[in-house]
């Protein structure tokens, strides 16, 4: 009967696997992007729109075309986020009178 010992996998004396080094490299890359103000974004689009979305993303990443592309998209699509509740109500298609006079209450004798 022979005894079989499990092999650790570290035969060369080097520590860390290739997958571990790759994970660290990706993490470092994403940390550098985050420090630079970049954020990863994944979207689901129809197959026909993939190249269009990639083109828009490339234009937004390009420092020379960033401002013009952003302005064009905002003009065409509008600002997606109203700044507050009052602006949200003002942006709705119904005509609402949301300004009202200030009422300090009634005078009471004590």
Biopython code that builds the backbone (N, CA, C, O; Angstrom):
import numpy as np
from Bio.PDB.StructureBuilder import StructureBuilder

atoms = [
    (1, "UNK", "N", (0.848, -1.160, 0.000)),
    (1, "UNK", "CA", (0.000, 0.000, 0.000)),
    (1, "UNK", "C", (0.901, 1.234, 0.000)),
    (1, "UNK", "O", (1.777, 1.374, 0.854)),
    (2, "UNK", "N", (0.677, 2.130, -0.972)),
    (2, "UNK", "CA", (1.505, 3.332, -1.065)),
    (2, "UNK", "C", (0.730, 4.535, -0.535)),
    (2, "UNK", "O", (-0.485, 4.642, -0.699)),
    (3, "UNK", "N", (1.446, 5.405, 0.082)),
    (3, "UNK", "CA", (0.833, 6.635, 0.579)),
    (3, "UNK", "C", (0.983, 7.716, -0.479)),
    (3, "UNK", "O", (2.080, 7.950, -0.986)),
    (4, "UNK", "N", (-0.121, 8.375, -0.809)),
    (4, "UNK", "CA", (-0.108, 9.448, -1.808)),
    (4, "UNK", "C", (-0.252, 10.771, -1.080)),
    (4, "UNK", "O", (-1.220, 10.996, -0.355)),
    (5, "UNK", "N", (0.714, 11.630, -1.280)),
    (5, "UNK", "CA", (0.647, 12.957, -0.674)),
    (5, "UNK", "C", (0.113, 13.958, -1.694)),
    (5, "UNK", "O", (0.480, 13.917, -2.868)),
    (6, "UNK", "N", (-0.744, 14.843, -1.241)),
    (6, "UNK", "CA", (-1.214, 15.871, -2.180)),
    (6, "UNK", "C", (-0.092, 16.866, -2.486)),
    (6, "UNK", "O", (0.690, 17.224, -1.606)),
    (7, "UNK", "N", (-0.025, 17.291, -3.708)),
    (7, "UNK", "CA", (0.986, 18.249, -4.149)),
    (7, "UNK", "C", (0.377, 19.643, -4.054)),
    (7, "UNK", "O", (-0.759, 19.861, -4.475)),
    (8, "UNK", "N", (1.129, 20.573, -3.506)),
    (8, "UNK", "CA", (0.604, 21.913, -3.275)),
    (8, "UNK", "C", (0.413, 22.706, -4.555)),
    (8, "UNK", "O", (-0.393, 23.635, -4.571)),
    (9, "UNK", "N", (1.108, 22.386, -5.611)),
    (9, "UNK", "CA", (1.003, 23.141, -6.846)),
    (9, "UNK", "C", (2.115, 24.153, -6.995)),
    (9, "UNK", "O", (2.336, 24.660, -8.095)),
    (10, "UNK", "N", (2.817, 24.461, -5.929)),
    (10, "UNK", "CA", (3.925, 25.404, -5.995)),
    (10, "UNK", "C", (5.202, 24.589, -6.167)),
    (10, "UNK", "O", (5.848, 24.208, -5.191)),
    (11, "UNK", "N", (5.546, 24.333, -7.404)),
    (11, "UNK", "CA", (6.712, 23.511, -7.699)),
    (11, "UNK", "C", (7.941, 24.364, -7.984)),
    (11, "UNK", "O", (9.069, 23.912, -7.784)),
    (12, "UNK", "N", (7.735, 25.583, -8.445)),
    (12, "UNK", "CA", (8.871, 26.417, -8.831)),
    (12, "UNK", "C", (9.346, 27.309, -7.704)),
    (12, "UNK", "O", (10.391, 27.947, -7.836)),
    (13, "UNK", "N", (8.639, 27.376, -6.629)),
    (13, "UNK", "CA", (9.020, 28.234, -5.523)),
    (13, "UNK", "C", (8.423, 29.624, -5.619)),
    (13, "UNK", "O", (8.575, 30.424, -4.695)),
    (14, "UNK", "N", (7.740, 29.931, -6.726)),
    (14, "UNK", "CA", (7.119, 31.243, -6.887)),
    (14, "UNK", "C", (5.743, 31.222, -6.235)),
    (14, "UNK", "O", (4.998, 30.249, -6.348)),
    (15, "UNK", "N", (5.432, 32.289, -5.567)),
    (15, "UNK", "CA", (4.128, 32.393, -4.916)),
    (15, "UNK", "C", (3.165, 33.160, -5.820)),
    (15, "UNK", "O", (3.577, 34.033, -6.584)),
    (16, "UNK", "N", (1.893, 32.828, -5.725)),
    (16, "UNK", "CA", (0.861, 33.542, -6.470)),
    (16, "UNK", "C", (0.606, 32.916, -7.822)),
    (16, "UNK", "O", (1.539, 32.619, -8.569)),
    (17, "UNK", "N", (-0.624, 32.722, -8.122)),
    (17, "UNK", "CA", (-0.976, 32.128, -9.405)),
    (17, "UNK", "C", (-1.149, 33.221, -10.456)),
    (17, "UNK", "O", (-1.198, 34.409, -10.137)),
    (18, "UNK", "N", (-1.237, 32.803, -11.692)),
    (18, "UNK", "CA", (-1.441, 33.744, -12.793)),
    (18, "UNK", "C", (-2.785, 34.435, -12.633)),
    (18, "UNK", "O", (-2.891, 35.640, -12.864)),
    (19, "UNK", "N", (-3.806, 33.696, -12.244)),
    (19, "UNK", "CA", (-5.128, 34.280, -12.069)),
    (19, "UNK", "C", (-5.102, 35.339, -10.973)),
    (19, "UNK", "O", (-5.747, 36.379, -11.107)),
    (20, "UNK", "N", (-4.374, 35.093, -9.898)),
    (20, "UNK", "CA", (-4.288, 36.053, -8.812)),
    (20, "UNK", "C", (-3.592, 37.330, -9.286)),
    (20, "UNK", "O", (-4.036, 38.429, -8.953)),
    (21, "UNK", "N", (-2.514, 37.205, -10.054)),
    (21, "UNK", "CA", (-1.806, 38.365, -10.577)),
    (21, "UNK", "C", (-2.687, 39.144, -11.549)),
    (21, "UNK", "O", (-2.668, 40.375, -11.569)),
    (22, "UNK", "N", (-3.449, 38.424, -12.346)),
    (22, "UNK", "CA", (-4.350, 39.082, -13.291)),
    (22, "UNK", "C", (-5.441, 39.847, -12.548)),
    (22, "UNK", "O", (-5.792, 40.963, -12.932)),
    (23, "UNK", "N", (-5.978, 39.250, -11.486)),
    (23, "UNK", "CA", (-6.997, 39.917, -10.679)),
    (23, "UNK", "C", (-6.433, 41.187, -10.058)),
    (23, "UNK", "O", (-7.103, 42.220, -10.049)),
    (24, "UNK", "N", (-5.214, 41.125, -9.540)),
    (24, "UNK", "CA", (-4.584, 42.303, -8.961)),
    (24, "UNK", "C", (-4.331, 43.378, -10.014)),
    (24, "UNK", "O", (-4.477, 44.568, -9.733)),
    (25, "UNK", "N", (-3.956, 42.969, -11.215)),
    (25, "UNK", "CA", (-3.717, 43.931, -12.287)),
    (25, "UNK", "C", (-5.008, 44.642, -12.680)),
    (25, "UNK", "O", (-5.020, 45.859, -12.868)),
    (26, "UNK", "N", (-6.085, 43.888, -12.804)),
    (26, "UNK", "CA", (-7.378, 44.481, -13.152)),
    (26, "UNK", "C", (-7.833, 45.426, -12.043)),
    (26, "UNK", "O", (-8.325, 46.520, -12.318)),
    (27, "UNK", "N", (-7.666, 45.001, -10.787)),
    (27, "UNK", "CA", (-8.063, 45.845, -9.658)),
    (27, "UNK", "C", (-7.263, 47.151, -9.657)),
    (27, "UNK", "O", (-7.821, 48.222, -9.420)),
    (28, "UNK", "N", (-5.962, 47.061, -9.920)),
    (28, "UNK", "CA", (-5.127, 48.263, -9.978)),
    (28, "UNK", "C", (-5.550, 49.190, -11.109)),
    (28, "UNK", "O", (-5.595, 50.407, -10.935)),
    (29, "UNK", "N", (-5.858, 48.618, -12.260)),
    (29, "UNK", "CA", (-6.303, 49.407, -13.412)),
    (29, "UNK", "C", (-7.605, 50.135, -13.087)),
    (29, "UNK", "O", (-7.747, 51.322, -13.382)),
    (30, "UNK", "N", (-8.550, 49.424, -12.481)),
    (30, "UNK", "CA", (-9.836, 50.044, -12.142)),
    (30, "UNK", "C", (-9.682, 51.092, -11.049)),
    (30, "UNK", "O", (-10.399, 52.093, -11.058)),
    (31, "UNK", "N", (-8.769, 50.890, -10.111)),
    (31, "UNK", "CA", (-8.503, 51.901, -9.088)),
    (31, "UNK", "C", (-7.929, 53.173, -9.712)),
    (31, "UNK", "O", (-8.299, 54.280, -9.320)),
    (32, "UNK", "N", (-7.021, 53.015, -10.690)),
    (32, "UNK", "CA", (-6.466, 54.187, -11.373)),
    (32, "UNK", "C", (-7.542, 54.932, -12.140)),
    (32, "UNK", "O", (-7.555, 56.163, -12.155)),
    (33, "UNK", "N", (-8.450, 54.192, -12.780)),
    (33, "UNK", "CA", (-9.562, 54.842, -13.481)),
    (33, "UNK", "C", (-10.446, 55.614, -12.510)),
    (33, "UNK", "O", (-10.867, 56.735, -12.797)),
    (34, "UNK", "N", (-10.725, 55.007, -11.359)),
    (34, "UNK", "CA", (-11.578, 55.649, -10.361)),
    (34, "UNK", "C", (-10.943, 56.937, -9.844)),
    (34, "UNK", "O", (-11.628, 57.944, -9.664)),
    (35, "UNK", "N", (-9.636, 56.904, -9.608)),
    (35, "UNK", "CA", (-8.944, 58.115, -9.152)),
    (35, "UNK", "C", (-8.992, 59.208, -10.210)),
    (35, "UNK", "O", (-8.975, 60.395, -9.884)),
    (36, "UNK", "N", (-9.051, 58.813, -11.467)),
    (36, "UNK", "CA", (-9.127, 59.783, -12.557)),
    (36, "UNK", "C", (-10.534, 60.274, -12.832)),
    (36, "UNK", "O", (-10.734, 61.101, -13.722)),
    (37, "UNK", "N", (-11.520, 59.779, -12.082)),
    (37, "UNK", "CA", (-12.895, 60.230, -12.263)),
    (37, "UNK", "C", (-13.711, 59.392, -13.231)),
    (37, "UNK", "O", (-14.825, 59.775, -13.588)),
    (38, "UNK", "N", (-13.183, 58.265, -13.659)),
    (38, "UNK", "CA", (-13.883, 57.405, -14.597)),
    (38, "UNK", "C", (-14.683, 56.345, -13.853)),
    (38, "UNK", "O", (-14.315, 55.932, -12.753)),
    (39, "UNK", "N", (-15.772, 55.912, -14.457)),
    (39, "UNK", "CA", (-16.632, 54.879, -13.887)),
    (39, "UNK", "C", (-16.977, 53.895, -15.004)),
    (39, "UNK", "O", (-17.277, 54.292, -16.130)),
    (40, "UNK", "N", (-16.927, 52.612, -14.671)),
    (40, "UNK", "CA", (-17.354, 51.590, -15.642)),
    (40, "UNK", "C", (-18.859, 51.588, -15.729)),
    (40, "UNK", "O", (-19.545, 51.791, -14.727)),
    (41, "UNK", "N", (-19.377, 51.361, -16.912)),
    (41, "UNK", "CA", (-20.824, 51.344, -17.102)),
    (41, "UNK", "C", (-21.147, 50.243, -18.111)),
    (41, "UNK", "O", (-20.596, 50.212, -19.211)),
    (42, "UNK", "N", (-22.029, 49.361, -17.730)),
    (42, "UNK", "CA", (-22.460, 48.309, -18.644)),
    (42, "UNK", "C", (-23.922, 48.544, -18.971)),
    (42, "UNK", "O", (-24.731, 48.830, -18.088)),
    (43, "UNK", "N", (-24.249, 48.422, -20.235)),
    (43, "UNK", "CA", (-25.633, 48.612, -20.673)),
    (43, "UNK", "C", (-26.041, 47.438, -21.545)),
    (43, "UNK", "O", (-25.204, 46.767, -22.149)),
    (44, "UNK", "N", (-27.328, 47.207, -21.596)),
    (44, "UNK", "CA", (-27.867, 46.190, -22.487)),
    (44, "UNK", "C", (-28.614, 46.905, -23.599)),
    (44, "UNK", "O", (-29.549, 47.666, -23.351)),
    (45, "UNK", "N", (-28.186, 46.649, -24.828)),
    (45, "UNK", "CA", (-28.803, 47.280, -25.992)),
    (45, "UNK", "C", (-29.045, 46.210, -27.054)),
    (45, "UNK", "O", (-28.506, 45.105, -26.995)),
    (46, "UNK", "N", (-29.852, 46.571, -27.995)),
    (46, "UNK", "CA", (-30.084, 45.664, -29.123)),
    (46, "UNK", "C", (-28.819, 45.549, -29.965)),
    (46, "UNK", "O", (-27.986, 46.455, -29.993)),
    (47, "UNK", "N", (-28.698, 44.445, -30.631)),
    (47, "UNK", "CA", (-27.500, 44.162, -31.431)),
    (47, "UNK", "C", (-27.245, 45.270, -32.462)),
    (47, "UNK", "O", (-26.093, 45.603, -32.741)),
    (48, "UNK", "N", (-28.308, 45.834, -33.022)),
    (48, "UNK", "CA", (-28.157, 46.881, -34.036)),
    (48, "UNK", "C", (-27.566, 48.173, -33.467)),
    (48, "UNK", "O", (-26.978, 48.959, -34.210)),
    (49, "UNK", "N", (-27.713, 48.402, -32.165)),
    (49, "UNK", "CA", (-27.277, 49.650, -31.553)),
    (49, "UNK", "C", (-25.900, 49.574, -30.896)),
    (49, "UNK", "O", (-25.431, 50.573, -30.351)),
    (50, "UNK", "N", (-25.251, 48.435, -30.934)),
    (50, "UNK", "CA", (-23.968, 48.265, -30.244)),
    (50, "UNK", "C", (-22.925, 49.245, -30.764)),
    (50, "UNK", "O", (-22.266, 49.917, -29.970)),
    (51, "UNK", "N", (-22.765, 49.339, -32.058)),
    (51, "UNK", "CA", (-21.749, 50.233, -32.631)),
    (51, "UNK", "C", (-22.076, 51.692, -32.339)),
    (51, "UNK", "O", (-21.171, 52.499, -32.127)),
    (52, "UNK", "N", (-23.360, 52.037, -32.325)),
    (52, "UNK", "CA", (-23.760, 53.405, -32.003)),
    (52, "UNK", "C", (-23.367, 53.765, -30.576)),
    (52, "UNK", "O", (-22.822, 54.841, -30.330)),
    (53, "UNK", "N", (-23.643, 52.866, -29.638)),
    (53, "UNK", "CA", (-23.296, 53.117, -28.235)),
    (53, "UNK", "C", (-21.783, 53.194, -28.067)),
    (53, "UNK", "O", (-21.291, 54.031, -27.310)),
    (54, "UNK", "N", (-21.044, 52.343, -28.754)),
    (54, "UNK", "CA", (-19.580, 52.391, -28.669)),
    (54, "UNK", "C", (-19.044, 53.705, -29.230)),
    (54, "UNK", "O", (-18.096, 54.273, -28.687)),
    (55, "UNK", "N", (-19.648, 54.189, -30.316)),
    (55, "UNK", "CA", (-19.230, 55.453, -30.911)),
    (55, "UNK", "C", (-19.493, 56.613, -29.959)),
    (55, "UNK", "O", (-18.648, 57.495, -29.802)),
    (56, "UNK", "N", (-20.666, 56.614, -29.321)),
    (56, "UNK", "CA", (-20.991, 57.668, -28.350)),
    (56, "UNK", "C", (-20.033, 57.608, -27.165)),
    (56, "UNK", "O", (-19.547, 58.644, -26.711)),
    (57, "UNK", "N", (-19.757, 56.406, -26.658)),
    (57, "UNK", "CA", (-18.841, 56.258, -25.529)),
    (57, "UNK", "C", (-17.437, 56.733, -25.900)),
    (57, "UNK", "O", (-16.767, 57.365, -25.084)),
    (58, "UNK", "N", (-16.988, 56.440, -27.110)),
    (58, "UNK", "CA", (-15.675, 56.877, -27.566)),
    (58, "UNK", "C", (-15.620, 58.395, -27.661)),
    (58, "UNK", "O", (-14.623, 59.010, -27.282)),
    (59, "UNK", "N", (-16.693, 58.998, -28.166)),
    (59, "UNK", "CA", (-16.735, 60.463, -28.269)),
    (59, "UNK", "C", (-16.745, 61.114, -26.886)),
    (59, "UNK", "O", (-16.151, 62.177, -26.703)),
    (60, "UNK", "N", (-17.406, 60.499, -25.920)),
    (60, "UNK", "CA", (-17.434, 61.058, -24.561)),
    (60, "UNK", "C", (-16.086, 60.900, -23.863)),
    (60, "UNK", "O", (-15.732, 61.725, -23.020)),
    (61, "UNK", "N", (-15.329, 59.860, -24.198)),
    (61, "UNK", "CA", (-13.996, 59.657, -23.608)),
    (61, "UNK", "C", (-12.956, 60.584, -24.205)),
    (61, "UNK", "O", (-11.969, 60.913, -23.546)),
    (62, "UNK", "N", (-13.165, 61.016, -25.458)),
    (62, "UNK", "CA", (-12.192, 61.844, -26.160)),
    (62, "UNK", "C", (-12.229, 63.274, -25.604)),
    (62, "UNK", "O", (-13.272, 63.925, -25.669)),
    (63, "UNK", "N", (-11.107, 63.777, -25.056)),
    (63, "UNK", "CA", (-11.110, 65.121, -24.475)),
    (63, "UNK", "C", (-11.462, 66.221, -25.480)),
    (63, "UNK", "O", (-12.024, 67.249, -25.101)),
    (64, "UNK", "N", (-11.136, 66.011, -26.755)),
    (64, "UNK", "CA", (-11.417, 67.035, -27.768)),
    (64, "UNK", "C", (-12.902, 67.097, -28.127)),
    (64, "UNK", "O", (-13.415, 68.167, -28.454)),
    (65, "UNK", "N", (-13.590, 65.965, -28.068)),
    (65, "UNK", "CA", (-15.004, 65.914, -28.471)),
    (65, "UNK", "C", (-15.963, 65.815, -27.295)),
    (65, "UNK", "O", (-17.177, 65.820, -27.497)),
    (66, "UNK", "N", (-15.448, 65.724, -26.063)),
    (66, "UNK", "CA", (-16.281, 65.492, -24.886)),
    (66, "UNK", "C", (-17.364, 66.561, -24.704)),
    (66, "UNK", "O", (-18.544, 66.233, -24.581)),
    (67, "UNK", "N", (-16.969, 67.825, -24.685)),
    (67, "UNK", "CA", (-17.916, 68.909, -24.410)),
    (67, "UNK", "C", (-18.985, 69.001, -25.500)),
    (67, "UNK", "O", (-20.167, 69.164, -25.197)),
    (68, "UNK", "N", (-18.577, 68.899, -26.752)),
    (68, "UNK", "CA", (-19.538, 69.013, -27.851)),
    (68, "UNK", "C", (-20.518, 67.836, -27.850)),
    (68, "UNK", "O", (-21.716, 68.021, -28.066)),
    (69, "UNK", "N", (-20.008, 66.634, -27.607)),
    (69, "UNK", "CA", (-20.871, 65.452, -27.577)),
    (69, "UNK", "C", (-21.854, 65.537, -26.420)),
    (69, "UNK", "O", (-23.038, 65.238, -26.577)),
    (70, "UNK", "N", (-21.363, 65.944, -25.270)),
    (70, "UNK", "CA", (-22.224, 66.063, -24.091)),
    (70, "UNK", "C", (-23.323, 67.106, -24.312)),
    (70, "UNK", "O", (-24.484, 66.871, -23.977)),
    (71, "UNK", "N", (-22.948, 68.262, -24.881)),
    (71, "UNK", "CA", (-23.929, 69.317, -25.155)),
    (71, "UNK", "C", (-24.972, 68.848, -26.166)),
    (71, "UNK", "O", (-26.163, 69.115, -26.009)),
    (72, "UNK", "N", (-24.519, 68.149, -27.202)),
    (72, "UNK", "CA", (-25.445, 67.636, -28.213)),
    (72, "UNK", "C", (-26.430, 66.636, -27.612)),
    (72, "UNK", "O", (-27.627, 66.692, -27.893)),
    (73, "UNK", "N", (-25.929, 65.731, -26.792)),
    (73, "UNK", "CA", (-26.808, 64.743, -26.159)),
    (73, "UNK", "C", (-27.785, 65.402, -25.186)),
    (73, "UNK", "O", (-28.956, 65.025, -25.140)),
    (74, "UNK", "N", (-27.324, 66.371, -24.419)),
    (74, "UNK", "CA", (-28.219, 67.067, -23.484)),
    (74, "UNK", "C", (-29.289, 67.858, -24.225)),
    (74, "UNK", "O", (-30.446, 67.881, -23.807)),
    (75, "UNK", "N", (-28.899, 68.521, -25.347)),
    (75, "UNK", "CA", (-29.885, 69.270, -26.128)),
    (75, "UNK", "C", (-30.933, 68.345, -26.733)),
    (75, "UNK", "O", (-32.124, 68.654, -26.750)),
    (76, "UNK", "N", (-30.467, 67.212, -27.224)),
    (76, "UNK", "CA", (-31.376, 66.285, -27.914)),
    (76, "UNK", "C", (-32.219, 65.467, -26.938)),
    (76, "UNK", "O", (-33.415, 65.275, -27.160)),
    (77, "UNK", "N", (-31.603, 64.987, -25.863)),
    (77, "UNK", "CA", (-32.305, 64.100, -24.941)),
    (77, "UNK", "C", (-32.796, 64.803, -23.687)),
    (77, "UNK", "O", (-33.665, 64.276, -22.993)),
    (78, "UNK", "N", (-32.267, 65.971, -23.382)),
    (78, "UNK", "CA", (-32.650, 66.686, -22.176)),
    (78, "UNK", "C", (-31.842, 66.229, -20.986)),
    (78, "UNK", "O", (-31.151, 65.212, -21.036)),
    (79, "UNK", "N", (-31.938, 66.995, -19.912)),
    (79, "UNK", "CA", (-31.241, 66.652, -18.681)),
    (79, "UNK", "C", (-32.054, 65.576, -17.973)),
    (79, "UNK", "O", (-33.219, 65.816, -17.655)),
    (80, "UNK", "N", (-31.491, 64.403, -17.715)),
    (80, "UNK", "CA", (-32.277, 63.299, -17.160)),
    (80, "UNK", "C", (-32.665, 63.479, -15.701)),
    (80, "UNK", "O", (-33.588, 62.822, -15.221)),
    (81, "UNK", "N", (-31.965, 64.369, -14.984)),
    (81, "UNK", "CA", (-32.221, 64.499, -13.550)),
    (81, "UNK", "C", (-32.636, 65.915, -13.192)),
    (81, "UNK", "O", (-31.801, 66.818, -13.229)),
    (82, "UNK", "N", (-33.903, 66.140, -12.846)),
    (82, "UNK", "CA", (-34.263, 67.452, -12.317)),
    (82, "UNK", "C", (-33.535, 67.691, -10.999)),
    (82, "UNK", "O", (-33.260, 66.741, -10.266)),
    (83, "UNK", "N", (-33.228, 68.919, -10.697)),
    (83, "UNK", "CA", (-32.419, 69.250, -9.527)),
    (83, "UNK", "C", (-33.193, 69.103, -8.217)),
    (83, "UNK", "O", (-32.593, 68.779, -7.192)),
    (84, "UNK", "N", (-34.486, 69.328, -8.221)),
    (84, "UNK", "CA", (-35.258, 69.227, -6.986)),
    (84, "UNK", "C", (-36.720, 68.941, -7.292)),
    (84, "UNK", "O", (-37.113, 68.810, -8.451)),
    (85, "UNK", "N", (-37.507, 68.849, -6.246)),
    (85, "UNK", "CA", (-38.917, 68.502, -6.404)),
    (85, "UNK", "C", (-39.667, 69.590, -7.162)),
    (85, "UNK", "O", (-40.524, 69.294, -7.994)),
    (86, "UNK", "N", (-39.347, 70.847, -6.875)),
    (86, "UNK", "CA", (-40.026, 71.955, -7.544)),
    (86, "UNK", "C", (-39.730, 71.937, -9.048)),
    (86, "UNK", "O", (-40.627, 72.170, -9.858)),
    (87, "UNK", "N", (-38.483, 71.662, -9.419)),
    (87, "UNK", "CA", (-38.134, 71.572, -10.838)),
    (87, "UNK", "C", (-38.779, 70.367, -11.493)),
    (87, "UNK", "O", (-39.146, 70.419, -12.667)),
    (88, "UNK", "N", (-38.922, 69.274, -10.741)),
    (88, "UNK", "CA", (-39.613, 68.103, -11.266)),
    (88, "UNK", "C", (-41.059, 68.442, -11.587)),
    (88, "UNK", "O", (-41.563, 68.076, -12.648)),
    (89, "UNK", "N", (-41.720, 69.129, -10.687)),
    (89, "UNK", "CA", (-43.099, 69.545, -10.945)),
    (89, "UNK", "C", (-43.176, 70.538, -12.096)),
    (89, "UNK", "O", (-44.102, 70.482, -12.905)),
    (90, "UNK", "N", (-42.211, 71.445, -12.173)),
    (90, "UNK", "CA", (-42.209, 72.438, -13.247)),
    (90, "UNK", "C", (-41.956, 71.795, -14.606)),
    (90, "UNK", "O", (-42.399, 72.318, -15.628)),
    (91, "UNK", "N", (-41.254, 70.675, -14.630)),
    (91, "UNK", "CA", (-40.948, 70.021, -15.902)),
    (91, "UNK", "C", (-42.077, 69.132, -16.404)),
    (91, "UNK", "O", (-42.038, 68.679, -17.548)),
    (92, "UNK", "N", (-43.075, 68.875, -15.577)),
    (92, "UNK", "CA", (-44.179, 68.022, -16.023)),
    (92, "UNK", "C", (-45.061, 68.799, -16.996)),
    (92, "UNK", "O", (-45.121, 70.026, -16.911)),
    (93, "UNK", "N", (-45.747, 68.123, -17.919)),
    (93, "UNK", "CA", (-46.512, 68.806, -18.956)),
    (93, "UNK", "C", (-47.775, 69.506, -18.445)),
    (93, "UNK", "O", (-48.334, 70.337, -19.161)),
    (94, "UNK", "N", (-48.232, 69.205, -17.256)),
    (94, "UNK", "CA", (-49.421, 69.834, -16.704)),
    (94, "UNK", "C", (-49.038, 71.211, -16.180)),
    (94, "UNK", "O", (-47.992, 71.377, -15.554)),
    (95, "UNK", "N", (-49.895, 72.202, -16.440)),
    (95, "UNK", "CA", (-49.617, 73.560, -15.979)),
    (95, "UNK", "C", (-50.022, 73.677, -14.518)),
    (95, "UNK", "O", (-51.210, 73.728, -14.199)),
    (96, "UNK", "N", (-49.032, 73.720, -13.631)),
    (96, "UNK", "CA", (-49.277, 73.829, -12.195)),
    (96, "UNK", "C", (-48.780, 75.172, -11.686)),
    (96, "UNK", "O", (-47.723, 75.645, -12.106)),
    (97, "UNK", "N", (-49.530, 75.786, -10.787)),
    (97, "UNK", "CA", (-49.085, 77.007, -10.126)),
    (97, "UNK", "C", (-48.458, 76.589, -8.812)),
    (97, "UNK", "O", (-49.163, 76.332, -7.836)),
    (98, "UNK", "N", (-47.139, 76.520, -8.783)),
    (98, "UNK", "CA", (-46.477, 76.011, -7.589)),
    (98, "UNK", "C", (-45.915, 77.120, -6.710)),
    (98, "UNK", "O", (-45.324, 76.836, -5.668)),
    (99, "UNK", "N", (-46.089, 78.385, -7.110)),
    (99, "UNK", "CA", (-45.686, 79.504, -6.269)),
    (99, "UNK", "C", (-46.883, 79.936, -5.445)),
    (99, "UNK", "O", (-47.992, 80.058, -5.966)),
    (100, "UNK", "N", (-46.666, 80.164, -4.183)),
    (100, "UNK", "CA", (-47.754, 80.606, -3.315)),
    (100, "UNK", "C", (-47.229, 81.675, -2.363)),
    (100, "UNK", "O", (-46.039, 81.718, -2.051)),
    (101, "UNK", "N", (-48.132, 82.533, -1.909)),
    (101, "UNK", "CA", (-47.679, 83.593, -1.001)),
    (101, "UNK", "C", (-47.302, 83.019, 0.361)),
    (101, "UNK", "O", (-47.849, 82.008, 0.800)),
    (102, "UNK", "N", (-46.368, 83.678, 1.011)),
    (102, "UNK", "CA", (-45.964, 83.261, 2.346)),
    (102, "UNK", "C", (-47.015, 83.711, 3.349)),
    (102, "UNK", "O", (-47.410, 84.877, 3.348)),
    (103, "UNK", "N", (-47.467, 82.815, 4.195)),
    (103, "UNK", "CA", (-48.453, 83.116, 5.239)),
    (103, "UNK", "C", (-47.774, 82.887, 6.585)),
    (103, "UNK", "O", (-47.381, 81.766, 6.907)),
    (104, "UNK", "N", (-47.639, 83.943, 7.359)),
    (104, "UNK", "CA", (-46.969, 83.833, 8.646)),
    (104, "UNK", "C", (-47.930, 83.458, 9.763)),
    (104, "UNK", "O", (-47.523, 83.409, 10.924)),
    (105, "UNK", "N", (-49.173, 83.196, 9.452)),
    (105, "UNK", "CA", (-50.140, 82.812, 10.460)),
    (105, "UNK", "C", (-50.955, 83.999, 10.964)),
    (105, "UNK", "O", (-50.880, 85.088, 10.394)),
    (106, "UNK", "N", (-51.708, 83.805, 11.997)),
    (106, "UNK", "CA", (-52.543, 84.878, 12.527)),
    (106, "UNK", "C", (-51.952, 85.410, 13.817)),
    (106, "UNK", "O", (-51.188, 84.734, 14.505)),
    (107, "UNK", "N", (-52.324, 86.627, 14.121)),
    (107, "UNK", "CA", (-51.832, 87.264, 15.335)),
    (107, "UNK", "C", (-52.623, 86.740, 16.534)),
    (107, "UNK", "O", (-53.851, 86.666, 16.489)),
    (108, "UNK", "N", (-51.922, 86.380, 17.596)),
    (108, "UNK", "CA", (-52.542, 85.854, 18.803)),
    (108, "UNK", "C", (-52.076, 86.698, 19.979)),
    (108, "UNK", "O", (-50.884, 86.969, 20.128)),
    (109, "UNK", "N", (-53.023, 87.111, 20.811)),
    (109, "UNK", "CA", (-52.674, 87.854, 22.008)),
    (109, "UNK", "C", (-52.405, 86.872, 23.140)),
    (109, "UNK", "O", (-53.174, 85.938, 23.367)),
    (110, "UNK", "N", (-51.319, 87.094, 23.833)),
    (110, "UNK", "CA", (-50.976, 86.189, 24.935)),
    (110, "UNK", "C", (-51.146, 86.904, 26.254)),
    (110, "UNK", "O", (-50.908, 86.317, 27.310)),
]
sb = StructureBuilder()
sb.init_structure("model")
sb.init_model(0)
sb.init_chain("A")
sb.init_seg("    ")
for serial, (resi, resn, name, xyz) in enumerate(atoms, 1):
    if name == "N":
        sb.init_residue(resn, " ", resi, " ")
    sb.init_atom(name, np.array(xyz, "f"), 0.0, 1.0, " ", f" {name:<3s}", serial, name[0])
structure = sb.get_structure()
